[in-house]
């Protein structure tokens, strides 16, 4: 329903996903073929599809519409996405186990005939059916940032700005889910 509208704006739909329980979020990821998508592009698409969604009411009840870019560590959702990012690090989850596994982490070696060829981090190799994948996304690495920048998918200086900063204030949870600096345990009361 929204693809023709996106196409008319020179955009492609990357993924449509609903998440959340109380007030669901309808997330629509979009990009320009071969180029970065701007905030203005996302806003324009959102304004164009909102009346369409209201008229056809594809989701019962209230929900929040979110239109965004796929980001650097983008999801891989379409045939051909893996071929475009050969050599880059990826995480994949599948619905039907292959060699007793559902999760894979490695590098894209190729894509063809409905299969994605991966060189896994553990040194093995696996061919996964694209049709069995439930989730796949690129892993954010310096090499990926450089590749995305060189393809013009982000401005030349944008990635550096996004990752600069002081991480001293980041709160980290230990394996028990407790803040490392917190002297309190879940059953402690103030």
C-alpha positions in Angstrom: 0.0 0.0 0.0 2.8 2.5 0.8 5.4 1.3 -1.8 3.8 3.3 -4.7 3.9 6.5 -2.6 7.5 5.9 -1.6 8.4 5.2 -5.2 6.8 8.4 -6.3 9.1 10.2 -3.9 12.1 8.4 -5.3 12.4 6.2 -2.2 12.5 2.4 -1.5 10.9 0.6 1.4 13.5 -1.4 3.3 11.4 -2.8 6.1 8.0 -2.5 7.7 7.8 -3.7 11.3 5.3 -3.4 14.2 6.7 -3.5 17.7 5.4 -2.7 21.2 2.3 -3.8 23.0 0.4 -0.9 24.6 0.7 1.6 21.8 2.4 -0.2 18.9 5.0 1.5 16.7 4.6 1.0 13.0 8.2 1.4 11.8 8.9 2.1 8.1 12.5 2.1 7.0 13.3 3.8 3.7 16.2 4.9 1.6 17.0 6.4 -1.8 18.4 3.9 -4.3 22.2 4.4 -4.2 22.1 7.4 -1.8 21.4 8.6 1.7 17.9 9.4 2.9 17.4 12.7 4.6 15.3 13.7 7.6 13.2 15.7 5.1 12.7 12.6 2.9 11.4 10.7 6.0 9.1 13.5 7.0 7.8 13.9 3.4 7.0 10.1 3.2 5.4 10.2 6.7 3.1 13.1 5.7 2.2 11.3 2.4 1.3 7.9 3.9 -0.4 9.1 7.1 -3.7 9.9 5.3 -3.5 6.6 3.4 -3.0 4.6 6.6 -5.9 6.5 8.2 -8.2 5.8 5.3 -7.4 2.1 5.1 -6.8 1.5 8.8 -4.4 -1.5 8.4 -3.9 -1.7 12.2 -6.7 -1.6 14.7 -6.5 1.0 17.5 -3.9 3.6 18.2 -0.3 3.3 17.0 2.7 5.5 16.4 4.1 5.9 12.9 7.9 6.1 12.7 9.6 6.6 9.3 13.4 6.4 9.4 16.5 5.5 7.5 18.0 2.0 7.9 21.2 3.4 9.5 24.7 2.2 8.9 24.2 -1.2 10.6 21.2 -1.7 8.4 18.9 -4.7 8.3 19.3 -6.9 5.3 15.7 -7.7 4.2 15.7 -8.1 0.5 17.2 -10.5 -2.1 20.4 -8.7 -3.3 21.1 -7.0 0.0 23.7 -9.5 1.0 25.4 -9.4 -2.4 25.7 -5.6 -2.1 27.6 -5.9 1.2 30.0 -8.9 0.4 33.0 -8.9 2.8 31.1 -7.1 5.6 30.3 -8.5 9.0 26.8 -9.6 9.6 24.5 -11.3 12.2 21.8 -13.6 11.0 19.0 -15.4 12.7 17.0 -18.1 11.0 13.7 -19.9 11.8 14.8 -23.3 10.7 18.0 -24.5 12.2 21.0 -25.2 10.0 23.6 -27.6 11.5 21.7 -27.2 14.8 22.1 -23.4 14.9 19.7 -20.5 14.6 22.2 -17.7 15.0 25.2 -16.9 12.9 27.9 -14.3 13.1 30.4 -13.8 10.3 31.3 -12.2 7.0 29.2 -12.2 3.9 31.0 -14.3 1.2 28.2 -14.2 -1.4 24.6 -14.5 -2.3 22.9 -16.5 -5.1 20.2 -19.0 -5.9 18.3 -18.1 -2.7 21.3 -18.8 -0.5 23.6 -16.6 1.5 27.2 -17.8 1.9 28.9 -16.8 5.2 32.4 -17.2 6.6 31.6 -17.5 10.3 33.7 -16.1 13.1 34.3 -19.6 14.5 36.2 -20.4 11.2 33.4 -22.5 9.6 31.4 -21.7 6.6 27.6 -21.9 6.2 25.1 -21.4 3.4 21.7 -20.1 4.7 18.4 -20.0 2.8 17.3 -16.4 2.5 13.7 -17.6 2.9 14.4 -19.0 6.4 15.9 -15.8 7.7 14.0 -14.0 10.5 16.5 -11.3 11.2 19.7 -10.1 9.6 21.8 -6.9 9.9 25.2 -5.5 9.3 27.6 -5.1 12.2 28.9 -1.6 12.8 32.6 -1.6 12.0 35.1 1.1 10.9 35.3 -0.7 7.5 31.5 -0.5 7.1 31.5 3.2 8.1 34.2 3.8 5.4 32.2 1.9 2.8 29.0 3.7 3.6 30.8 7.0 3.5 32.5 6.3 0.2 29.1 5.3 -1.4 27.7 8.6 -0.3 25.1 7.0 2.0 26.2 9.4 4.8 27.9 12.7 4.6 31.8 12.5 4.9 31.9 13.9 8.4 28.7 12.5 9.9 30.0 9.2 11.1 32.8 10.8 13.1 30.4 13.1 14.9 28.1 10.2 15.8 30.7 8.2 17.5 32.7 10.9 19.3 32.0 11.6 23.0 32.8 10.7 26.5 31.7 7.2 27.4 32.7 7.6 31.1 29.1 8.3 32.0 27.6 5.2 30.4 25.9 2.9 32.9 26.9 -0.7 32.4 25.0 -3.6 33.9 26.8 -6.8 35.0 25.6 -10.3 34.2 23.0 -10.1 37.0 21.4 -7.1 35.5 22.7 -4.8 38.2 24.5 -1.5 37.7 28.1 -2.1 38.5 28.3 0.9 40.8 25.0 0.3 42.6 25.4 -0.8 46.2 21.8 -2.0 46.2 20.4 -5.5 45.4 16.9 -6.0 44.0 15.6 -6.9 47.4 17.2 -3.9 49.2 14.9 -1.1 50.2 15.8 2.5 50.6 
